[in-house]
Amino acid sequence: MPRLGGIEAGGTKFVCAIGSDPGDLESIEFPTTTPEETIGRAVAFFRTRQPLDAIGIGSFGPIDPNTESATFGYVTSTPKLAWRNFDFVGAIRNALSTRVAFDTDVNAAAFAEFHWGAAQGLENFLYITVGTGLGGGGMLNGRLMHGRSHPEMGHIRIPHDPARDPFPGNCPYHGDCIEGLAAAPAIEARWGQPAESLAAGHPAWDLEAHYLALGLSNWICTLSPEKIILGGGVMRNETLLPLIQQEVTALLNRYIDVPELVAPTLGRRAGVLGAIALARHLAEVTGTFFSVP
């Protein structure tokens, strides 16, 4: 087996790992700070474990995953100002002299679930994460979702009734897009406490289910997934998924079938395992959309 590294680059924390599958991971976790400090800690972890055949990165975004682009491997217009227009792939590749696979954190998590989790055997599925941000990815016709860039599902516009919810939204770009209304920072700003501290019967969860169901209904109608995997810190509330299922069923109103909505099989390890899966794909099949020679 190739010797592989993986980086789950989240807006709050980095997880770095060595391994080839869920059974043999060695990992470390630390906060996301400045690029210099954070990349330095990642490089230090991998240097003591070289040589590596490839490293995969699943990164917060927006990013440029197109290998034909002059800015391939960059974090681009992120709200995290210190990381804006940062050459992530270049920094890792130059420091460790190895090939690097690069995609969004959500596509990486989807790729992990495809290899080892809830999406095994599927060619058309979505992975939605609801946490510090709200994002989506997945596979269509057996390929990870890319186009001109990558999906930005968190920034779709959904109905917002100010009489029911006067919170204006907190996306710095779009205000009340679905991320601005339903990601963890929006929940905390609206209710004055983080999502994990809200009781099961708190009205926040009905509103959260409503917003997520609106987004899911749009993605179901446009992308026709066979299954949707819902991950991220907000989704760890056990009452939320059943509420979402009820809302989606009501919104679609029997026009089309509701696909199966499930939690990630790989749980909190989906992101870093996805980075390992990207690295494995690069090590085994060079010259793909994800790779740099």
N, C-alpha and C positions, 0 to 999 in steps of 0.2 A: 504494500500500500504506500502511496506517496505520503510524505510528511507535510502536513498542511497547517496553516495558521488562519485564524478568523478574527475579525474585529466587528463587533456590534457597536456602531458609533451612534449613540443616542444623544438627544439634546441635554439630558441630565447626567448620564453616565456612559462610560466605555466599558465593554466586556471584551477582553482578549483571550483567545484560547488556542491551544494546540491539540490536534486530534484528527480523526477521520470519520467518526460517527458518534451517536449519542452515548456509546458505552465506554469511550476512552478519552474524554475531555479533561484537559488540565487548563484551568482558567484563572483569571484575575479580574477584579472589577475596581474602578476608581472614577471619581467625578470628572465630568466634562468641564474643563476650564478654558484656558487659551489654547490655540493650536500648538504653540511651542511646548507648553508644559504637558499637554495631553498626549501629543504625538511622541514626545520624549519618553513618557512612561510606557507607551505601547512599544516603542522601539527597544527600550531596555528589556522588556519582558521577552521579546522575540530573539534578541541577540544572544541570550544565554541558552537558546534552544535551537540554534541553527545547526545544519543547513535546512532550509525549507524549500519544498518544490513550488509552492505558491501560497499566497495569502489572499483571502477574500475579505472584502469590506462591504458591509451593509450599513449605509450612512443615512442620517437625517438629511433633509434636503431644504430646498431644491438642489439637485446635483446635475451634472452633465455625464450621462453614462454612455454616450456615443463615441466609440473608438475612432471614428472618422473626424471628430470635432477637434479644433485647436485647443479647446478647454476640457477635453475628456479628463475625467477624474477630479474635477473641481467641485467643491461646494459653491453654489452660485448665490442666488438672491435670498439667502436665509435671513430671518430676523435676528439670528445670533451674529451681531456685527463683527466680532473678532474673527469669525469664520467665513465671512463673505468673500467670495472670489479666492478661496484658498485651494491650492493644488494638493489635495489629499493624497491621491495616488502617487504623484511625483515625490512627495515627502517620504512616504513609506517605501516606495521602490528605490529611491536613491539611498536611503539609509540602510536598507537590508539587501539590496542587489538581488531581488527576486521578482518574479512575475506577480502581478496584482489583478484580481478580479474585482469589479466595482459595480454596485447597484444600490437601489434604495434599501433602507432598513426593512420596509414592508415587503418588497419583492424578495428580499433575502429570507424573511420569515416564511413567506409563502413557499419558497423553494425547499426549505427544511421540511415543512409539512407535506410537500409533494414526495420527498424522498423517504421520510420516516414517520409521518404523522397522519393527520386527518384527511389529507388530500391524495393519499397513495392511490394510484390507478386512475386518477382523474386528469382530463386534459383542459377542463374549463371550470375554474373556481376563483373565488376572491378571498383575499385575506385583508381584513379591516382591523386597524389598531386604533384604540381610543385611549389616549394617555396624555402626556404633555402636549402632544399634537394629535391630530386625527388624520390618518392617511390610509390609502388602500393600494393594493397591488394584486398580483395573482398571475394566472396563466390563461391564455386563450389559444385553443388549438395546439396545446402542448408546448407553448413558448411563453416565457415571461413577458409581461406586458410592457411594450415600448412603442413609441411612435416617433414623433419629432423629438420628444424627450422621454418622460415617464409619467405615469398617472399622477394627478394632483386631486384625488377624490375629496380631500378635506376642504377644498375651496369651491365646491359647487354651491349654488344658491338654493335655499329651501324656503318654504313659507315661514314667515316669522310674524306672529300675531302679538303686537305690543300690548294689547289689552290683557292677554294671558301671561306674557313674559316681557316686562318693560326693559329687561337687560339689553343694552344695545349691541352686544357682541364685542369681542376684544381681539379679533384678528387685526394686526397692524396694517394689512393690505386691503381687506374686504369687510371689516366690521362683523356683520352677522352672516357670514358664510357658515357652513356646518361646523367647521373647526372653531370659529369664533363663538358659536353658541353651545357646543357640546363637548369640547375637549376639557381636560381636567382643570386648566387655569380658568376657563369660563365658569365651570361649576363652583370653584372656590370664590371667584369674584362675585358671582350672583348671590351665593348663600352665606358667604362670610366664613366658610370652613372647608377644608379639603374633602373630596369625595369619600375618602376612606373613613371619615369620621361621621358621615351622615347615616342615620338609622335606616333600617330597611323600609319603614313606612313613610319616610320623608317625601314630601311632594317633589323633591328634586328628581326622583327616579322615574316618576310618570312623565315628567317633562323631558328627561334625558331619553327615555324610550321613544317618545314621540319624535324627537329630532332625528335620532338614529334610524328609526323606521322610515321616515321621509327619505333620508339618503339611500337606505337600502332599497326602497321601492324604485327609486330612479335607476340605481345600478342594476337591479334585477331586470327592469324593462329594457335597458339599453344593451346589457352585456350577456344576459341569459346564462348566468353561472349554474353549474350543477350543484354547487355547495358554497356556502359562505362561512368562513372561519372568523370569529370575532375575538380579538385579543387586546392586550394593553391593560394598564392598571385600572382604568375605570370599569372594565368588564369583569373584574374580579368580584364585584358585588353579585352575589348569587341570585338576587331577585331580578336583576336587569334583563338577562336573556329571555326569560319567559314573558316579560312585559313587551320586549321588542317583537317577539314572535306573534303575540296577539295583535300588536299595532300593525305589523306588516300585513298580516292576514286581512285585517279590516281595510287597510288602504288599497290593497290589490283587488279586494272585493270579488274574488273568484274569477277574475278575468284571465289570469294565468296562475299556474301553480306556484306556491312558495317553495323555493329550494330549501334544503336542510340548512339550518343555522346552528352552528356548533362552536364550542370553545376549542382552542388549540390543544392538540394532543401533547405537544412538546412544552406547553406552558411557557414559563419565563425564559427557557433556553432556546426558543424558536429562533430568535434573532441571531445569536452567535452561531448556532448550528447551521443557519442559513448561510452565514458567511463562510463556514467550513464547506458547505455544499457548493457554493460558488467557486471556491478555491479548487475543490476536487474536479468540478466540471472543467476548469481551466487547465488543470494538470493533465486531464485525460483527453480533452478535445481542444486543441489550440486553434486560434484564429476565429473564435466565436465573437458574438456581439459584446460579450462581457470582458474580453481579454485584452491584454496588451502583451505583445511578444517579448 
